[in-house]
Amino acid sequence: MHDDPDLETVDQTPTPVLGSVLLVEDNLRVSDELALVLSAAGYATRCAYDGEHMRSLLTITTPDVVMLDLNLPNEDGISLCKWLRDLHPYMGIVMLTARVMGSERTEGYQAGADVYLTKPTRPEEILAVIRNLMRRHDRHGASPLTATNAWTVHQKSMSLSAPDADVLSLTPKETIALITLAQTSTHCTYEEMIDKLGAEAQRTSFDKVRLEVLISRLRAKLFKFKGQAFEIKTVHGAGYRLSTPLKVKAG
């Protein structure tokens, strides 16, 4: 290891075998341990110790997955997560924290995190999460969507645009629901959607009944596009999936 954290590079292989991970963690002991686990599993791993360092590394190359500590100096993980998600809709983002409050977990998901892990986390769980996110990244990378022929959900304007340029207005929770489904490689479980849609104060304020009501209302809106085969499908006993790939746009 180098003494200068600016020169910190764990994986010395120039071409990643399984994918690339950027680990943003100010605790050097934790950072070293996680990086060793990731690099030993075949992932090209770089380490940053705060938001400014993370941004400087992103100018060099864009990783497949970012593992982001919630409690960072100068700029917290939530604001960095929002920034990352706006710029990289399909990037895998894992939130790491020692905090266990449900409201903070929900805040992380609403900021755009795919997975929220509480420290200490078992290496097997970390690697399972990274593998799943890499598969999703590969799916989107294999068939990139363009603005001219893609279904697109617009995060800021809360709307859904069809390939023929027709636009449907959405509520905030409908927008979150579609973004959550768009960022799932197979299907999204009920629990994952409830986590993403839960209120900031209490996760219990949003449950499966409310989720089913929300999906029912959203399906009624999507009936407008019945001729274009854009639907929310039920995976019985498991969750929901989209019938068509959906691009996420920050604007």
C-alpha positions in Angstrom: 0.0 0.0 0.0 1.1 3.6 -0.7 1.3 6.0 2.2 -0.3 8.7 0.0 -4.1 8.0 -0.2 -4.2 9.9 -3.5 -2.1 7.0 -5.0 -4.3 4.3 -3.4 -4.9 1.6 -6.0 -5.7 -1.9 -4.8 -6.1 -3.8 -8.0 -2.9 -3.6 -10.2 -4.5 -5.4 -13.2 -5.1 -2.7 -15.9 -8.1 -4.6 -17.3 -10.8 -5.8 -14.9 -11.8 -9.4 -15.1 -15.3 -9.1 -13.7 -15.9 -5.4 -13.5 -14.8 -2.3 -11.7 -15.7 -0.9 -8.3 -15.0 2.5 -6.7 -15.0 2.3 -2.9 -15.6 5.6 -1.1 -14.7 5.2 2.5 -12.7 7.5 4.9 -11.8 4.8 7.4 -8.6 3.4 5.8 -8.7 0.2 7.8 -12.2 -0.6 6.5 -11.3 0.6 3.0 -8.3 -1.7 2.9 -10.3 -4.7 4.1 -13.2 -4.2 1.7 -10.8 -3.5 -1.2 -8.9 -6.8 -0.5 -12.2 -8.7 -0.6 -13.2 -7.2 -3.9 -9.9 -7.4 -5.6 -9.4 -11.0 -4.5 -12.8 -11.8 -6.1 -11.7 -10.4 -9.4 -12.9 -6.8 -9.4 -10.7 -3.9 -10.3 -10.9 -1.8 -7.2 -10.0 1.9 -6.5 -10.4 3.7 -3.3 -11.4 7.3 -2.5 -11.6 8.9 1.0 -14.1 11.7 0.4 -16.4 13.2 -2.3 -13.7 15.4 -3.8 -11.4 12.5 -4.2 -14.2 10.4 -5.7 -15.0 13.0 -8.3 -11.3 13.2 -9.3 -11.2 9.5 -9.9 -14.4 9.5 -11.9 -12.8 11.9 -14.4 -10.3 9.1 -15.2 -12.8 6.3 -15.6 -16.4 5.4 -14.7 -16.7 2.3 -12.5 -19.5 -0.2 -12.9 -20.4 0.0 -9.1 -19.7 2.6 -6.4 -19.7 1.6 -2.8 -20.4 4.7 -0.8 -20.0 5.3 2.9 -22.8 7.4 4.4 -20.7 9.3 6.9 -18.0 11.0 5.0 -16.1 14.2 5.8 -17.1 17.5 4.1 -20.0 16.0 2.0 -22.2 13.1 3.2 -23.0 10.0 1.2 -26.6 11.0 0.6 -25.8 14.1 -1.4 -23.0 12.2 -3.3 -25.5 9.4 -4.0 -28.0 11.8 -5.6 -25.2 13.4 -7.6 -24.0 10.0 -8.9 -27.5 8.8 -9.7 -28.3 11.9 -11.7 -25.2 11.5 -13.8 -25.2 7.7 -14.1 -28.8 6.2 -14.1 -27.5 2.6 -14.6 -24.5 2.7 -12.3 -24.7 0.3 -9.3 -24.6 2.2 -6.0 -24.2 0.5 -2.7 -24.7 2.6 0.5 -22.5 1.5 3.5 -23.2 2.7 7.0 -23.0 1.8 10.7 -26.3 3.5 11.3 -29.4 1.4 11.6 -32.3 3.9 11.7 -35.1 3.0 9.2 -35.5 6.6 8.2 -31.9 6.9 7.1 -32.2 3.6 5.2 -35.2 5.0 3.3 -33.3 8.3 2.7 -30.5 6.3 1.1 -32.9 4.5 -1.3 -34.7 7.7 -2.2 -31.3 9.3 -3.0 -30.8 6.5 -5.6 -29.0 3.8 -3.8 -29.6 0.2 -5.1 -28.6 -1.5 -1.9 -28.2 -0.4 1.7 -25.7 -2.4 3.8 -25.1 -2.0 7.5 -21.6 -2.4 8.8 -20.1 -4.8 9.6 -21.1 -6.8 6.5 -20.1 -10.3 5.7 -17.8 -10.6 2.6 -20.2 -13.1 1.0 -23.0 -10.7 1.2 -20.9 -7.9 -0.3 -19.8 -10.1 -3.2 -23.4 -11.3 -3.8 -24.6 -7.7 -4.0 -21.8 -6.7 -6.4 -22.4 -9.7 -8.7 -26.1 -8.8 -8.9 -25.4 -5.2 -9.7 -22.8 -6.2 -12.3 -25.4 -8.4 -14.1 -27.7 -5.4 -14.3 -24.9 -3.2 -15.6 -24.2 -5.8 -18.3 -27.8 -5.9 -19.4 -28.0 -2.2 -20.0 -24.6 -2.1 -21.5 -25.4 -4.8 -24.0 -28.4 -3.0 -25.5 -28.0 0.8 -24.8 -31.2 2.8 -25.1 -31.2 6.0 -27.1 -33.4 9.0 -26.5 -35.1 8.6 -29.9 -36.4 5.1 -29.6 -36.7 4.5 -25.8 -39.3 4.6 -23.1 -37.9 7.2 -20.7 -38.9 8.2 -17.1 -37.8 11.7 -16.3 -36.9 12.1 -12.6 -37.0 15.9 -12.3 -40.1 16.6 -14.4 -41.8 13.4 -13.1 -43.0 12.2 -16.4 -42.9 9.2 -18.7 -42.2 9.7 -22.4 -43.0 7.1 -25.1 -40.9 6.4 -28.2 -43.5 8.3 -30.2 -42.8 11.4 -27.9 -46.2 11.1 -26.1 -45.8 12.2 -22.5 -47.6 11.1 -19.3 -47.4 13.1 -16.0 -46.6 11.1 -12.9 -46.8 11.6 -9.1 -43.6 11.5 -7.0 -44.3 7.9 -5.9 -45.2 6.8 -9.4 -41.9 8.2 -10.6 -40.0 6.4 -7.8 -41.8 3.1 -8.6 -41.0 3.3 -12.3 -37.3 4.2 -11.7 -37.0 1.3 -9.2 -38.5 -1.1 -11.8 -36.2 0.3 -14.5 -33.1 -0.3 -12.5 -33.9 -4.0 -11.8 -32.5 -6.6 -14.0 -35.2 -9.3 -13.6 -38.0 -8.3 -11.3 -38.3 -6.1 -8.3 -39.6 -7.7 -5.1 -42.4 -6.2 -3.0 -39.9 -5.6 -0.2 -37.5 -3.7 -2.4 -40.3 -1.5 -3.7 -41.7 -0.8 -0.2 -38.2 0.2 0.9 -37.8 2.6 -2.0 -41.3 4.1 -1.6 -41.4 4.3 2.2 -41.8 7.6 3.8 -38.7 9.4 5.2 -39.9 9.2 8.8 -41.2 5.6 9.1 -40.8 2.7 6.7 -44.0 1.2 8.2 -46.1 4.0 6.8 -45.8 2.4 3.3 -46.8 -1.3 3.2 -47.9 -3.9 0.6 -51.5 -2.8 0.5 -50.4 0.8 -0.4 -48.0 -0.6 -2.9 -50.7 -2.6 -4.7 -53.0 0.5 -4.7 -50.1 2.6 -6.2 -49.4 0.0 -8.9 -53.1 -0.3 -9.7 -53.4 3.5 -10.2 -50.2 3.6 -12.3 -51.5 0.7 -14.5 -54.7 2.7 -15.1 -52.6 5.6 -16.3 -50.4 3.4 -18.5 -53.6 2.1 -20.2 -53.1 5.1 -22.4 -50.2 3.3 -23.9 -52.0 -0.1 -24.3 -51.2 -0.2 -28.0 -47.5 0.2 -27.4 -47.1 -2.8 -25.0 -45.7 -0.8 -22.0 -47.0 -2.6 -18.9 -46.1 -3.4 -15.3 -46.3 -7.2 -15.0 -46.9 -9.1 -11.8 -44.4 -11.8 -10.9 -46.8 -13.9 -8.8 -45.8 -14.2 -5.2 -42.6 -12.2 -5.8 -43.0 -8.7 -7.1 -43.3 -6.7 -10.4 -41.4 -6.2 -13.6 -41.6 -4.0 -16.7 -42.6 -5.5 -20.0 -40.3 -3.1 -21.9 -36.8 -1.6 -21.0 -37.1 1.8 -19.5 -34.4 4.5 -19.6 -34.0 6.8 -16.5 -33.2 10.5 -17.2 -32.4 13.0 -14.4 -34.1 15.9 -16.2 
